[in-house]
Amino acid sequence: MTNYNFAEGEILLFDKPYRWTSFDVVGKVRNYIRRYLGVKSIKVGHAGTLDPLATGLLIVCTGKATKQIDNLQASDKEYAGTFVLGATTPSFDLEKEVDVRWPDAHITEFMIRQSAAAMTGPQMQIPPVFSAVKVDGKRAYDYARDNQEVIIAPKPIVITEFEITRVAMPEVGFRIVCSKGTYIRAIARDFGLALGSGAYMSELRRTRSGEFRVTDAFDPETFCQQLKEITPDRLGKAI
């Protein structure tokens, strides 16, 4: 394992497991770094949240490298995943169960590819109600979970690439490259509407963020286990 200086600052790449929150990864890594440095605190943060039901690249910064988080978050992102046509869920993913079935017999592969191509470029996107977007100082998902109506303002995004990688109705595989702040779940919603139907996201994996790729990422459990094999004096001392 590489010799790290966590206090001076490291940019660590993790492959976030399914059902873990981004803060689960940060918390576990922080605790292990603190334990093996023998310090009470050290700055650790992530550069771009992934939903619990998503997997893939999560960039984690330590020490002085946390100052780079804003710049890292601003990078474009690449995702791969699956949309399911002909149905919707309140969260636009599998966090909630299907609530409405929509007609999909009219949808052809040509329509699917044409709609994906039409959705590229700069646009305004309304984030999902089940999201961490703040409305009047309160998270949108808090309104949703309390069954309160909330109006979320659209936000500017850019979809640079929207490639259809597989069509096996009702499932559609995709690869998307997009700007910071883009909700792939919201793309599922809009994609379904564009096809005269409904859609939700059943699978999502972040494969790239800026120059960093998930193929170079650690499994968090493996990384923390390997920390046990490193003696504290090789890690650097936190300030």
N, C-alpha and C positions, 0 to 999 in steps of 0.2 A: 504493500500500500504506500502511496506517495506520502512524503513528509509534509505535513501541513503547518502553516502558521495561522491559526484561526483568528488570533487577535489582530494581526496586521491586515488580515482580510483574505478570504477565499471565496471563489464562486464555485459552488457545488451543484452538480446536476443530478436530479433524482427522477426515477420513474415512479410516479405516484400510483400506489395500488388502488384498486377498485374499492369504494366505500370509505377510503380515508379522506379526511378533509385536508386542505393545504396546510392548515394550522396543526393537524396531527403530525405531519411530516416535520414541520418547523419545531414543534414542541419536543418531539422525540430526539431529533438531531441536537437541539440546544441542550437538552438534559445530558446526553452522552458527552458532548463537548465539555460542558461544565464539570462533569464528574471526572473526566480523565485529564482535564487541566488543573483540577483542584481549585476552582474559583467559584464564587457565588453567582456571578452574572457575566454574560457576554452577549453582545448584540447578534441576533440571528433573525433574518427575515426572508420572505420569498418575493419573487418578482413576477407576480401574475397568478391570480387564483384559478384553481381548477375545481369544478364542482365535484362533490363526493362520488357521483356516478361516472365521472370521467377518469381516464387513466392517462399516463404519459408524462411528458417533460415538465418538471417543476424546478425552476432555478432558485437556489437558496444561497444567500450571501451571509457571510459572517464578519464580525469585527468592522474594520474600516471600509470593507467592501460593501457594506450596507448603504453607503453613500451613492453607490452606482445603481441602486434599485430602480429609481425613476427612469434612468436612461435605458435600462434593460427592459422595463415594462413597455416602453414606447416602441419596441421592435415589432415587426410583423410576426404573425403566428401561422403555423401550418397545422391542420387537423385532418384526421381521417375518421370515418365513422359510417353510421347507417341511419337512414330515415325510413320510417314505416308509413306508407301512404294509406289513405282511407280511414284514418282514425285520428283523434286528438286526445291529449290529456291536459289538465289544467296547468301543469308545469312545463308542457311541451317535451317532456322526457319521461323516464320510467319512475321518477319520484312519486308521481301520482298515477292512479289507474285510468285506463281509457274511459272517457265519459261520453264521447259522441262518435258514432260511426258515420262515415261519409261515402258517397258513391265514388268508385274508382275504376269501374269497368271501361270507362271512356278513355282512360289514360294510356297513351302509347309511349314506347321508348323514345320516339322522335320528340314528343311533347316534353318528356322529362329532360332530354338533353337541350332542347330549345329553351326551356324555362331556366335551366341552370346558366346558360350563356347569357340570357337576358338579365340575370340578377348580378352580374359582375359590374364593378365600377363604384364610384362614390354614391352614397345614398344615406337616407335618414332611417334609422332603425329604432323601433319601440322595444325597449328591454322587456323581458318577461316579468309578470307580476311576482312570480316566485324567483326573486333575485335580490341581491344586496344593494341595489340602487336606492339612494336615499330620496325620500319625498317628504318635504317639510320636517327634516331632521329624523325621520323614522325609516327603517329599512322597508322596502316594498313587500318583502315576504312576511313581515309582521302584520301588515294590513291584510294580506291574502289569508294568512292562517287564522286571523280573527274574522274572516268573511266580510271584510270591509272593502268597499269599492275604492279604487285609487286610480288617478290619472297620471301616467308616466310620460314625461316629455320625450319625444324622439331625439336620438343622438346621432351625430354624423359618424359614419364608418366607411371603410373601403373594402370591398371584396375584390381582391386582385385576381384570384383564380377560383373557379368552381368547376371541378372536373367530376364527371360521373364515372365511377370505376366499376360499377356492377348494377345490373337491373335484373331482379328476380322478384317480381311483384308478389306481395306488396312492398318488398324491401328494395331500397336503393342505396348502393354504396357511393361514397363521395370522398373527395379530397378538396379542402378549401384552404386558401391562403388569404388572410384578412388582417385588418389593422387592429390595434389595441382597442379593447372595449367592445369587441364584436361578440354577440351571443349567438352561438351556433344553434341553440334551441329556438331562438327567434327566427333564424333562417329556416328552420324546419317548418315553423308556423307559416311564414311567408311563401315558402316553396309549395306547401299544400294548397294555399289560397290561389297561387298562380296557376295551379293545375285544375282549379275548380273542384277541389276536394279538401281534405285535411291531412296533416302529417305530424308526426312527433319523432324525436330522436331516440333511438334505442341503444346506440353505442357511440362513444366519442373517445378519441385518443389524440393528445397533442404530440405531434412528431417533431416539431421544430419551433424555436423562438429565436428570432434573429439568426445569429451564426451558430447557435447551439442546437444539437440534435439529440433525440431520445436514445439513439443508438450508443451514445457515449455516457449515458446516465447510470447511476448506481440504483440498486434496490435499497430502500432505506434500512430495512432490517439487516441486510448484508453489510452495509456501510457501518452501522452502529456495532455490529458484532466484530468487525475488523478493528474498530477503535480500541477494543479490549487488548489487542495485540501490540499496541503502540504505547511506549512508556511516556509519561508526561513531559520529561525533559526534551523529547524530540518534537513536541507539538508547538513549542513557543509559549510564552507566558502572557496571559491576558492583562490588560492595563485597567 
